[in-house]
Amino acid sequence: MRTMIRLDSVEKTYASRGTRHTAIGNVSLEIAQGEFVCIVGPSGCGKSTLLNMIAGFQPASAGAITVDGAPVLPGTVPAGLGYLFQKDTVLPWLTVEQNVGLGLRFAGQPPARVAERVKSLLRLANLEPYAAYFPYQISGGMRQRTALLMTLACDPRVLLLDEPFGALDSHTKINLHRELHEIWRQLGQTIVMVTHDLDEAVALADRVIVLSGPPSRVLLDHCVDIPHPRDPYAVRETDAFGRHLKAIWSVLGREYQRTPDGTQTVIGAAA
C-alpha cells in the first residue's frame, strides 16, 4: 500500500534561557494511505508538536517529513490536508450549515455545489435537523461534529486530529467515535489522531504508536488487528480489545514509571 505520511529521523529542539531542550528525539514512521493511526504517550512528549510539524505549522529541527510524496515545507500546509483541533473552531455568528460550507465558499465553489456537498455531509453526521441552528443552540458534541464536517468539506486526503474529543463526556465521545469511524470507512482518508485515551485508540485505530517521554522516541508500533467495521460500544466487550489494551499499557505504563534519571526500556514493534 502506498505511503501517505513519512517521517525520517525527525527531531524538534527548542532554545530556552540559553539552553536547548529536545522535545522530540528521533522519530521515524510510515503511515499508509487510508490507515487510521493513533499516537499516545505521556503529557509533554510532543504528540501535538508532531502533528503540527506534519501540518507544516512548525519546522522540524532535523530529519524530513513528506506527505503524499512531497516534502513538508515550514509555514505551508500540505495539499489535501485537514486539521481538527482540541477546541471546536466553528464561527458563532454562522449557522451549522453555513459553517460547514465556509471553506467551499472561500474556494469559490458554485452555490449549488456548496449546497449539495453540505447537505450530504450533514446527513453523514446526523446533523441535518440542526442545519439552521447557531453554535450556541447545539451541544458540544454537535459543535465538534460541525468542526469535523468543516474540515471534511474540502475533501482532505489526510486528516490530523489533535485530541478532538478530550473535553466531551464518555457517552458523547463514543457516539462521535461511531460517526468518525463510519465517515472514515466511507471517505477513506488517512487519519492520524493524538489522544490520551487508550480505549479510544484501540477502538478506532489500525495502529497505535506509543511515544516515550521527551526526548520522544517510538517505544511501540502496535497493530490493532480487530476487523472493521467496529462498533465502538461492542468492541470494548471483546477479548481482543482487552488483549490490545493490555499490550499497549504494558509499554506505556512503564513509561509513566520511568526512573528519575530518565532510563527506560525501548520495546520493538509488535505484530
Secondary structure by P-SEA (a helix, b strand, c coil): ccccbbbcbbbbbbbccccccccccbbbbccccbbbbbbbbcccccaaaaaaaaaccccccbbbbbccccccccccccccbbbbcccccccccccaaaaaaaaaaaacccaaaaaaaaaaaaaaaccccccccccccccaaaaaaaaaaaaacccccbbbbccccccccaaaaaaaaaaaaaaaaaaccbbbbbbccaaaaaacccbbbbbccccccccccccccccccccaaaaaacaaaaaaaaaaaaaaaaaaaccccbbbbbbcccc
